[in-house]
Amino acid sequence: MNKNNPTPALLLRLKTLLPTLSRAEKKVVEYILDNSEAVIHLSVSGLAENSGVSDATVVRTCQNIGFDGFQHFKVTLAQDIVTPLQSIHEEIDYTDSAEEIIDKVFQGTLHTLNFTHTVLSVSVIESAVNALMQAENVYIYGLGNSQAISMDLQHKLLRLGMHAYAFIDSHIQTIVATHTTKKDVIFAISHSGSTVDVVESAKIAKKNGATVISLTNIGSSPLSKISDIKLYTASKETKYRIVAMNSRIAQMTIIDAIYTIIATRTPNISNKFHDIEEALETKKY
């Protein structure tokens, strides 16, 4: 980097610590030093694969250099190398007019939707639809930004007459997971695929025989690794972003597609929708 764009403090710190690390840890740090901007878009599993080490080695490396874990390290790295404006939205500049900013925000969302559509697998969507339609209960897990998506999925599945329950408390997620059976489906939503509580609860449910459907950003992650059915969005957003609208819109679009397919395969659904709307009329002035 030149004198007008000096090496970020964290990267300098990593270079200093490099000789003190183990061989495996050096692989992780060397990859980070060579690909710092790419790393902020990776999950822990993605960095592990690219570095040629295990997920545990990545976490251990982050802890050995002074962080709680990979997510803590990634946020710090992003704060070091990403400008405050970029942290709100990539490719927007301080000199942009309101019209240019609006255009870039919309274009970014359209790009995410088009990219997600391109990588979407019809067969995987079909598998998710079949699993949901055959489930006795559908338990939906989402924390943080994923809470709103989990509630939206619950709303849609309830309209279809399915037994769907969204849980946005990590303790409740764990409790529910211990009671699941092979008749149940866990629908776990996490953009990073690295939300510890969601992953651990899904593991418990999977051990009990439940089918696990995950909705994450494209790429390997701890959540996708344990899932039976893997749904992916394709967005550049990462945890350091202030708002993750692009990924959420892509997630909701996938959910809407699943909902619509199930609706077309549910007998007498038009009559059920009519009854719902009639009942909801009492909620309006």
C-alpha positions as MATLAB code, in Angstrom:
seq = 'MNKNNPTPALLLRLKTLLPTLSRAEKKVVEYILDNSEAVIHLSVSGLAENSGVSDATVVRTCQNIGFDGFQHFKVTLAQDIVTPLQSIHEEIDYTDSAEEIIDKVFQGTLHTLNFTHTVLSVSVIESAVNALMQAENVYIYGLGNSQAISMDLQHKLLRLGMHAYAFIDSHIQTIVATHTTKKDVIFAISHSGSTVDVVESAKIAKKNGATVISLTNIGSSPLSKISDIKLYTASKETKYRIVAMNSRIAQMTIIDAIYTIIATRTPNISNKFHDIEEALETKKY';
ca = [
       0.000    0.000    0.000;
       1.171    3.541   -0.661;
       1.689    6.311    1.872;
      -1.805    7.658    1.195;
      -3.299    4.266    1.973;
      -1.085    2.752    4.696;
      -1.248   -0.864    5.806;
      -4.037   -1.224    8.408;
      -2.899   -1.692   12.017;
      -4.384   -5.181   12.294;
      -2.472   -6.456    9.260;
       0.766   -5.009   10.644;
       0.026   -6.791   13.905;
      -0.495  -10.087   12.063;
       2.846   -9.708   10.280;
       4.554   -9.166   13.620;
       2.903  -12.232   15.186;
       3.529  -14.510   12.204;
       6.884  -15.982   13.428;
       5.310  -16.973   16.759;
       2.510  -19.082   15.260;
       2.323  -22.789   14.547;
       2.587  -24.074   10.977;
      -1.198  -24.440   10.623;
      -1.845  -21.027   12.149;
       0.677  -19.474    9.780;
      -1.340  -20.816    6.832;
      -4.403  -18.970    8.100;
      -2.592  -15.687    8.761;
      -0.673  -15.789    5.472;
      -3.938  -16.256    3.573;
      -5.469  -13.331    5.471;
      -2.488  -11.095    4.715;
      -2.676  -11.936    0.995;
      -6.476  -11.730    0.752;
      -7.609   -9.341    3.496;
     -10.542   -7.846    1.585;
     -11.815  -11.259    0.482;
     -11.661  -12.617    4.035;
     -14.388  -10.270    5.287;
     -16.786  -12.010    2.886;
     -15.881  -15.545    4.043;
     -17.405  -17.805    6.672;
     -15.146  -19.642    9.094;
     -15.443  -22.727    6.883;
     -14.634  -20.715    3.770;
     -11.435  -19.369    5.301;
     -10.541  -22.857    6.550;
     -10.941  -24.371    3.084;
      -8.986  -21.605    1.379;
      -6.189  -21.873    3.949;
      -6.052  -25.663    3.841;
      -6.828  -26.099    7.543;
      -9.782  -27.095    9.739;
     -12.535  -24.820   11.078;
     -11.136  -25.359   14.565;
      -7.699  -24.148   13.466;
      -9.174  -20.900   12.154;
     -10.989  -20.283   15.438;
      -7.901  -21.189   17.471;
      -5.736  -18.881   15.369;
      -8.106  -15.953   15.942;
      -8.097  -16.637   19.670;
      -4.302  -16.914   19.795;
      -3.912  -13.486   18.202;
      -6.219  -11.883   20.752;
      -9.822  -12.280   19.553;
     -12.855  -14.103   20.929;
     -13.247  -16.006   17.677;
     -13.479  -15.634   13.915;
     -16.472  -13.286   13.850;
     -14.790  -10.920   16.320;
     -11.652  -10.964   14.185;
     -13.603  -10.409   10.949;
     -15.484   -7.411   12.305;
     -12.214   -5.853   13.501;
     -10.575   -6.502   10.145;
     -13.504   -4.946    8.299;
     -13.378   -1.871   10.505;
      -9.685   -1.556    9.699;
      -9.844   -1.880    5.918;
     -13.344   -0.679    5.027;
     -14.242    2.998    5.074;
     -17.291    4.085    7.137;
     -19.217    4.810    3.963;
     -18.384    1.449    2.419;
     -19.611   -0.193    5.601;
     -23.041    1.203    4.784;
     -23.002    0.237    1.135;
     -20.261   -0.897   -1.222;
     -19.279    1.307   -4.155;
     -20.994    4.432   -2.803;
     -18.779    7.492   -2.632;
     -19.035   10.705   -0.601;
     -19.254   12.664   -3.839;
     -22.328   10.743   -5.082;
     -25.551   12.672   -5.513;
     -28.818   11.465   -3.972;
     -29.852   10.186   -7.395;
     -26.624    8.195   -7.759;
     -26.943    6.703   -4.285;
     -30.541    5.633   -4.938;
     -29.497    4.052   -8.218;
     -26.589    2.168   -6.613;
     -28.730    0.856   -3.761;
     -31.384   -0.420   -6.175;
     -28.817   -1.834   -8.576;
     -27.082   -3.626   -5.705;
     -30.343   -5.285   -4.690;
     -31.167   -6.235   -8.277;
     -27.677   -7.700   -8.686;
     -28.118   -9.819   -5.552;
     -31.498  -11.096   -6.740;
     -30.182  -11.918  -10.215;
     -27.074  -13.612   -8.818;
     -29.170  -15.594   -6.325;
     -31.525  -16.643   -9.113;
     -28.543  -17.823  -11.153;
     -27.090  -20.032   -8.400;
     -30.456  -21.313   -7.166;
     -31.011  -25.049   -7.651;
     -34.551  -26.054   -8.625;
     -33.974  -29.577   -7.330;
     -32.953  -28.241   -3.918;
     -36.042  -26.007   -3.805;
     -38.139  -29.092   -4.670;
     -36.485  -31.020   -1.838;
     -37.247  -28.210    0.609;
     -40.868  -28.052   -0.553;
     -41.325  -31.819   -0.166;
     -39.725  -31.854    3.285;
     -41.910  -28.987    4.505;
     -45.116  -30.506    3.117;
     -44.374  -33.860    4.774;
     -43.321  -32.411    8.144;
     -45.449  -32.820   11.231;
     -43.948  -29.600   12.621;
     -41.695  -26.942   11.118;
     -39.445  -25.174   13.619;
     -37.849  -22.013   12.262;
     -34.660  -20.628   13.810;
     -33.325  -17.119   13.234;
     -31.379  -14.667   15.397;
     -30.420  -11.026   14.856;
     -31.082   -9.899   11.287;
     -32.608  -13.303   10.542;
     -35.425  -12.841   13.065;
     -37.591  -10.938   10.598;
     -37.052  -13.612    7.937;
     -38.003  -16.414   10.323;
     -41.213  -14.593   11.284;
     -42.065  -14.051    7.614;
     -41.630  -17.771    6.895;
     -43.798  -18.675    9.872;
     -46.516  -16.313    8.650;
     -46.524  -17.803    5.173;
     -46.546  -21.432    6.332;
     -49.337  -20.738    8.822;
     -51.439  -19.323    5.984;
     -50.944  -22.666    4.243;
     -52.333  -24.483    7.289;
     -48.964  -25.917    8.342;
     -47.733  -26.325   11.914;
     -44.968  -23.718   11.790;
     -43.266  -22.089   14.749;
     -40.572  -19.406   14.641;
     -38.203  -19.186   17.600;
     -35.936  -16.178   18.014;
     -34.544  -16.980   21.457;
     -31.466  -19.204   21.553;
     -32.485  -21.008   24.757;
     -35.928  -21.840   23.379;
     -34.321  -23.050   20.151;
     -32.193  -25.498   22.133;
     -35.143  -26.708   24.233;
     -37.300  -27.273   21.149;
     -34.458  -29.073   19.360;
     -34.231  -31.662   22.160;
     -37.867  -32.640   21.551;
     -37.718  -32.979   17.760;
     -38.215  -36.271   15.936;
     -37.738  -37.577   12.409;
     -41.196  -36.208   11.603;
     -40.039  -32.617   12.138;
     -38.144  -30.075   10.045;
     -35.762  -27.427   11.336;
     -35.543  -24.430    8.983;
     -32.404  -22.589   10.112;
     -31.707  -19.106    8.746;
     -28.296  -17.430    9.048;
     -26.673  -15.252    6.398;
     -23.166  -16.109    7.589;
     -24.037  -19.704    8.418;
     -21.843  -19.240   11.481;
     -24.348  -18.244   14.175;
     -23.234  -20.528   16.990;
     -26.586  -20.950   18.776;
     -28.475  -21.719   15.576;
     -25.854  -24.224   14.431;
     -25.678  -26.013   17.791;
     -29.477  -26.256   18.105;
     -29.711  -27.593   14.552;
     -27.097  -30.218   15.437;
     -29.229  -31.412   18.371;
     -32.322  -31.655   16.165;
     -30.412  -33.485   13.446;
     -29.140  -35.999   16.021;
     -32.788  -36.630   16.928;
     -33.587  -37.414   13.297;
     -35.149  -34.101   12.237;
     -34.507  -32.839    8.719;
     -32.445  -29.643    8.707;
     -33.001  -27.063    5.975;
     -30.572  -24.144    5.983;
     -30.773  -20.755    4.291;
     -27.332  -19.125    4.179;
     -25.177  -17.124    1.827;
     -23.439  -19.191   -0.840;
     -20.354  -21.087    0.270;
     -19.411  -23.610    2.902;
     -20.312  -22.730    6.487;
     -20.793  -24.579    9.788;
     -24.573  -24.502    9.254;
     -24.572  -25.650    5.631;
     -22.185  -28.477    6.522;
     -24.697  -30.102    8.870;
     -27.799  -29.410    6.775;
     -29.713  -32.008    4.789;
     -31.071  -29.400    2.383;
     -28.979  -26.297    1.614;
     -30.573  -23.125    0.232;
     -28.256  -20.288   -0.764;
     -28.469  -16.583   -1.439;
     -25.646  -14.870   -3.323;
     -24.877  -11.540   -1.685;
     -21.613   -9.710   -0.898;
     -22.982   -8.544    2.436;
     -21.198   -9.615    5.595;
     -21.668   -9.134    9.300;
     -19.797   -5.814    9.366;
     -22.491   -4.178    7.230;
     -24.777   -1.824    9.129;
     -27.825   -3.032    7.212;
     -28.019   -6.299    5.339;
     -31.003   -5.510    3.142;
     -29.758   -7.206   -0.026;
     -29.369  -10.589    1.629;
     -32.693  -10.304    3.445;
     -34.557   -9.445    0.255;
     -32.949  -12.454   -1.447;
     -33.876  -14.676    1.519;
     -37.475  -13.485    1.457;
     -37.678  -14.061   -2.301;
     -36.541  -17.677   -1.891;
     -39.100  -18.148    0.888;
     -41.807  -16.599   -1.286;
     -40.956  -19.024   -4.099;
     -41.218  -21.980   -1.703;
     -44.516  -20.662   -0.326;
     -45.973  -20.216   -3.798;
     -44.966  -23.732   -4.912;
     -46.530  -25.271   -1.792;
     -49.680  -23.206   -2.319;
     -50.089  -24.542   -5.859;
     -49.811  -28.108   -4.508;
     -52.219  -27.714   -1.591;
     -55.817  -28.856   -2.319;
     -58.553  -26.254   -1.873;
     -56.021  -23.602   -0.890;
     -58.105  -20.850   -2.522;
     -60.974  -21.626   -0.152;
     -58.599  -21.549    2.820;
     -57.188  -18.195    1.743;
     -60.726  -16.846    1.413;
     -61.579  -18.005    4.955;
     -58.401  -16.370    6.313;
     -59.111  -13.046    4.622;
     -62.701  -13.128    5.807;
     -61.581  -13.755    9.397;
     -58.973  -10.988    9.178;
     -61.580   -8.459    8.051;
     -62.576   -8.134   11.716;
     -59.096   -6.699   12.364;
     -59.677   -3.724   10.063;
     -61.761   -0.572   10.394;
];
